[in-house]
Amino acid sequence: MKVSWGRGIEKSQVQRILIRATNWVGDAVMTLPALEAVRENFPGRHITVLAKPWVAPLFENHPAVDRVMVFDKGYGARAGFVEILRVSRLIRKERFDLAILFQNAFEAALLTFLGRVKQRVGYKTDGRGFLLTHGIPRTGHVLKIHQVGYYCAILRAMGWSAEERDPALHMDSEAREQAAGILKSNGIDSLDVIVGLSPGAVFGSAKRWPPDRFAEIGDRAAERWGARIVVFGSGGERAIGDGVCAAMKHEALNLCGKTSLRVAMGAMSLCRFFVTNDSGLMHMASALGLPTVAVFGSTDHVATGPRGPKTRIVRCAASCAPCLKQECPTDHRCMLDITPEMVWETMEELRGDVS
């Protein structure tokens, strides 16, 4: 890819770097290899990540990050405008030499432009090319590869090295201890065989395998592995989690919306296995190194599948998939054709491979 406008950036002139994080949990996890590559290309420099509050915990303990700056627009045009002014002034005060925009939005470029960041690098998307000093075109190639490679390609376009390694999350011990306390108060010991289920998907119902099938997986794990079952998800997915627990014959703990993302990460790290739809929690599970089985239907497993040797994907080759739609306009065959037996067999195979 050819970078437009700006010339090459002299690394020795860069001391303070701002990275605009993506807004979705899964996307944020997939930027971590590129974030690590920034650190490797600019050792010893100060790196700040600008992130929305719901993804900020993913960066707070990462060794490539010196500081996390929270950007929360709130609701309404006025609140958004006020926050843009506040954050742009803060950026200006910090005197950043370089901004790397992993988020594709116009707003990300506007913030760094108003913040007078000297060099502004990112894809020329959303009509923001004129705000960038180094605009990178999105070619057909980068739109077809895994998202980990998509973000690393920004750095490569600048002539910087960027290895497409598997994402890895870093967590503080306090979050793990808090999570263990929550599980213990619900009768689950951290040494138990804990199987996590993530039956939700914020993007839309087309990505969701039916809750009763997750329930069947939970019951099989309880009966055959002696597992304790914990259901994970956001507050908006609490009803889905309740549905899974109600459909199970064995007791399960629904943590949907009952913890912060940081503590949820701690609880997930105590799991021995994770079964999930294509979601942010899927990427978190694989980045925590958990054996992870992901059910895919409407979305593209090539572009957004979980990364790592302990991950497996279950999908059916429906003629209409991947459609990338939020809601299925027909019969949801891409998900309904996937049976609990198919998922369980994949779990057993993966368990044998990692044991």
C-alpha positions in Angstrom: 0.0 0.0 0.0 1.2 3.5 -0.8 0.9 6.2 1.9 -0.5 9.5 0.7 0.5 13.0 1.8 3.2 12.6 4.4 6.8 11.4 4.0 8.4 8.8 6.2 8.4 9.5 9.9 11.8 9.8 11.6 11.6 7.5 14.6 14.2 9.5 16.6 11.9 12.5 16.5 9.0 10.6 18.1 8.8 10.6 21.9 5.1 10.6 22.8 2.6 8.4 20.9 -1.2 8.4 21.0 -3.1 5.3 19.9 -6.9 5.6 19.3 -8.4 2.3 20.3 -11.3 0.7 18.5 -14.7 0.8 20.3 -15.7 -2.9 20.2 -14.2 -5.4 22.7 -13.4 -7.9 20.0 -11.8 -5.4 17.7 -9.8 -4.0 20.6 -8.4 -7.4 21.4 -7.4 -7.9 17.7 -5.4 -4.6 17.7 -3.1 -5.9 20.5 -0.5 -7.4 18.2 -0.3 -4.1 16.3 -0.1 -2.3 19.6 2.9 -4.5 20.7 4.5 -3.8 17.3 4.3 0.0 18.0 6.2 -0.6 21.2 8.8 -2.7 19.4 9.3 0.0 16.7 9.4 2.8 19.3 11.2 1.3 22.4 11.3 3.5 25.4 8.8 6.0 24.1 5.6 7.0 26.0 2.5 5.4 24.6 -1.0 6.5 25.6 -4.1 4.6 24.5 -7.3 6.7 24.0 -10.2 4.4 24.6 -13.9 4.3 25.4 -14.6 3.3 29.0 -15.9 -0.2 28.2 -12.7 -1.3 26.4 -10.2 0.6 28.6 -9.7 -2.4 31.0 -8.2 -4.4 28.0 -5.3 -2.0 27.9 -4.7 -1.0 31.6 -2.2 -3.8 32.4 -0.7 -4.2 29.0 3.1 -3.8 29.0 3.1 -1.9 25.7 0.9 0.9 27.3 2.1 3.6 29.7 -1.3 5.3 30.1 -5.0 4.9 29.2 -7.0 8.0 28.5 -10.7 7.6 28.6 -13.0 9.2 26.0 -16.7 9.0 26.9 -19.0 11.1 24.7 -22.1 10.2 26.7 -25.5 10.7 25.1 -26.7 13.5 22.9 -25.0 15.8 20.4 -24.2 18.5 22.9 -22.5 16.0 25.3 -20.6 14.6 22.4 -19.4 18.0 21.3 -18.3 18.9 24.8 -16.3 15.7 25.2 -14.6 16.1 21.9 -13.5 19.6 22.9 -12.3 18.3 26.4 -10.3 15.4 25.0 -8.8 17.4 22.1 -7.6 20.0 24.6 -6.1 17.3 26.7 -4.4 15.8 23.7 -3.0 19.2 22.8 -1.7 19.6 26.4 0.1 16.3 26.1 2.0 17.4 23.0 2.0 14.0 21.2 4.4 13.6 18.3 2.5 10.8 16.6 -1.0 9.4 16.6 -1.9 6.0 15.2 -5.6 5.5 14.6 -6.8 2.0 14.8 -10.3 3.3 14.8 -11.6 4.1 11.3 -14.0 6.9 12.2 -13.8 10.5 11.1 -14.0 11.5 14.8 -10.7 9.8 15.6 -8.8 11.9 13.0 -10.7 15.1 14.1 -9.6 14.6 17.7 -5.9 14.3 16.9 -6.1 17.2 14.4 -7.7 19.5 16.9 -5.2 18.1 19.5 -2.4 19.3 17.2 -0.7 15.9 17.0 2.2 16.4 14.6 2.0 13.2 12.7 -1.4 11.4 12.2 -1.5 7.9 10.7 -4.5 5.8 9.8 -6.6 4.4 7.0 -8.3 6.9 4.7 -11.8 6.0 5.7 -15.0 7.9 6.5 -13.9 11.0 4.5 -11.1 11.8 6.9 -8.1 11.6 4.6 -7.5 15.4 4.6 -7.1 15.3 8.4 -4.3 12.8 8.3 -0.6 13.5 7.6 -0.1 9.9 6.5 -3.3 8.5 5.0 -3.3 4.8 4.1 -5.7 3.4 1.5 -7.7 0.4 2.4 -7.0 -2.0 -0.5 -9.0 -5.1 -1.4 -6.3 -7.2 0.2 -6.6 -5.8 3.7 -10.3 -6.2 3.6 -10.0 -10.0 3.0 -7.4 -10.9 5.7 -7.8 -11.5 9.4 -8.4 -8.3 11.5 -5.1 -8.9 13.3 -3.4 -8.4 10.0 -5.6 -5.5 9.1 -4.3 -3.5 12.0 -0.7 -4.6 11.5 -0.9 -3.5 7.9 -1.2 0.2 9.1 2.3 -0.1 10.5 3.7 -2.0 7.5 2.4 0.7 5.2 4.7 3.1 7.1 7.7 0.8 6.6 7.6 -0.4 10.2 7.8 -4.1 11.2 4.6 -5.7 12.6 4.4 -9.4 13.3 0.9 -11.0 13.1 1.1 -12.9 16.4 -1.9 -14.1 18.4 -3.4 -11.5 20.7 -2.6 -11.8 24.4 -4.4 -10.1 27.3 -2.6 -9.0 30.5 -4.6 -9.0 33.7 -3.9 -7.8 37.3 -4.0 -10.4 40.1 -6.5 -8.3 42.0 -9.2 -8.8 39.3 -8.6 -12.5 39.4 -8.9 -12.6 43.2 -12.1 -10.5 43.1 -13.5 -12.9 40.5 -12.5 -15.9 42.6 -14.4 -14.4 45.6 -17.5 -13.9 43.5 -17.4 -17.5 42.3 -16.8 -18.8 45.9 -19.8 -16.9 47.2 -21.8 -18.7 44.6 -20.5 -22.2 45.6 -17.8 -22.5 42.9 -14.2 -23.0 43.8 -11.5 -21.6 41.6 -10.0 -25.1 41.4 -13.2 -26.6 40.0 -13.4 -27.5 36.3 -15.2 -24.3 35.2 -16.7 -24.1 31.8 -17.7 -20.7 30.6 -20.5 -20.1 28.1 -21.0 -16.9 26.1 -24.4 -17.2 24.4 -24.8 -13.6 23.5 -23.5 -11.3 20.7 -24.1 -7.6 20.9 -24.0 -7.1 17.1 -27.3 -9.0 16.6 -29.3 -12.2 16.8 -27.9 -13.6 13.5 -24.6 -14.3 15.4 -26.3 -16.2 18.2 -26.5 -20.0 18.5 -29.8 -20.8 20.3 -29.7 -20.6 24.2 -31.2 -24.1 24.6 -28.2 -25.5 22.7 -25.8 -23.7 24.9 -27.8 -25.2 27.8 -27.3 -28.7 26.4 -23.6 -28.1 26.2 -23.5 -26.9 29.8 -25.4 -30.0 31.0 -23.0 -32.3 29.1 -20.0 -30.7 30.6 -21.5 -31.0 34.1 -22.4 -34.6 33.6 -19.3 -35.9 31.7 -16.5 -33.6 33.0 -17.9 -32.8 36.4 -17.8 -29.1 35.4 -19.3 -26.1 37.0 -21.0 -23.8 34.5 -20.7 -20.0 34.4 -22.5 -17.9 31.8 -20.8 -14.6 30.7 -22.2 -11.6 28.8 -23.1 -8.0 29.0 -26.0 -6.4 30.9 -28.0 -6.4 27.7 -27.5 -10.2 27.4 -28.7 -11.0 30.9 -32.0 -12.4 29.7 -30.2 -14.7 27.3 -28.0 -15.9 30.2 -31.2 -16.4 32.3 -32.6 -18.5 29.4 -29.5 -20.7 29.3 -29.6 -21.3 33.1 -33.3 -22.0 33.1 -33.0 -24.6 30.3 -30.2 -26.5 32.1 -30.9 -29.5 34.3 -27.8 -28.6 36.3 -27.1 -25.4 38.3 -25.3 -22.6 36.5 -24.2 -19.2 37.5 -25.3 -16.3 35.3 -22.7 -13.4 35.5 -24.1 -11.5 32.5 -23.9 -7.8 33.4 -23.1 -8.5 37.0 -19.4 -7.6 37.0 -17.2 -5.0 35.3 -15.2 -6.1 32.2 -12.1 -6.2 34.4 -13.6 -8.7 36.9 -15.3 -10.7 34.1 -11.8 -11.1 32.6 -10.6 -12.4 36.0 -13.5 -14.9 36.1 -12.9 -16.0 32.6 -9.2 -16.6 33.4 -10.4 -19.2 36.0 -12.3 -21.2 33.3 -10.8 -24.4 32.0 -12.9 -24.2 28.8 -15.0 -21.6 26.9 -17.8 -22.1 24.4 -19.0 -19.0 22.6 -20.6 -17.2 19.7 -18.5 -14.8 17.6 -18.3 -12.0 20.1 -15.9 -9.8 22.1 -15.8 -12.4 24.8 -14.7 -15.0 22.2 -11.6 -12.9 21.5 -11.0 -12.3 25.2 -11.1 -16.0 25.9 -8.7 -16.9 23.2 -6.4 -14.0 24.2 -6.4 -15.4 27.8 -5.2 -18.7 26.4 -8.4 -20.6 27.2 -9.4 -23.6 25.2 -12.1 -22.0 23.1 -14.8 -23.4 20.8 -16.5 -20.7 18.8 -19.8 -21.2 16.9 -19.8 -19.2 13.6 -22.7 -18.6 11.2 -23.4 -15.2 9.7 -19.9 -13.7 10.2 -16.6 -14.4 8.5 -14.4 -16.8 10.4 -11.5 -15.9 8.2 -11.6 -12.2 9.1 -12.7 -12.4 12.8 -12.1 -15.9 14.0 -10.4 -16.5 17.3 -6.6 -16.8 17.2 -4.4 -19.3 18.9 -3.5 -23.0 19.1 -6.3 -23.7 21.7 -9.1 -22.4 19.5 -11.5 -24.3 17.3 -14.4 -23.1 15.0 -17.7 -24.9 14.4 -19.6 -23.8 11.4 -21.8 -25.2 8.5 -21.2 -24.2 4.9 -24.6 -22.5 4.4 -24.8 -20.9 0.9 -25.9 -17.6 2.3 -23.1 -17.3 4.9 -21.3 -15.2 5.8 -24.0 -12.6 5.2 -22.7 -10.2 7.9 -26.3 -9.2 8.7 -27.5 -8.4 12.2 -30.7 -10.2 11.9 -31.4 -13.3 9.7 -33.9 -12.5 6.9 -34.6 -16.2 6.2 -34.4 -19.4 8.3 -31.1 -18.9 10.3 -29.8 -22.2 8.8 -26.2 -21.2 9.3 -26.7 -21.5 13.0 -29.6 -24.0 13.3 -27.7 -26.6 11.2 -25.0 -26.7 13.9 -26.0 -29.3 16.5 -24.9 -29.7 20.1 -23.3 -33.0 19.0 -21.0 -31.1 16.6 -20.0 -28.6 19.2 -19.5 -31.3 21.9 -17.3 -33.5 19.6 -15.1 -30.4 18.9 -14.8 -29.7 22.6 -13.8 -33.3 23.3 -11.2 -33.2 20.5 -9.8 -29.9 21.7 -9.7 -31.1 25.3 -7.7 -34.1 24.2 -5.3 -31.9 22.2 -4.5 -29.5 25.1 -4.5 -32.0 28.0 
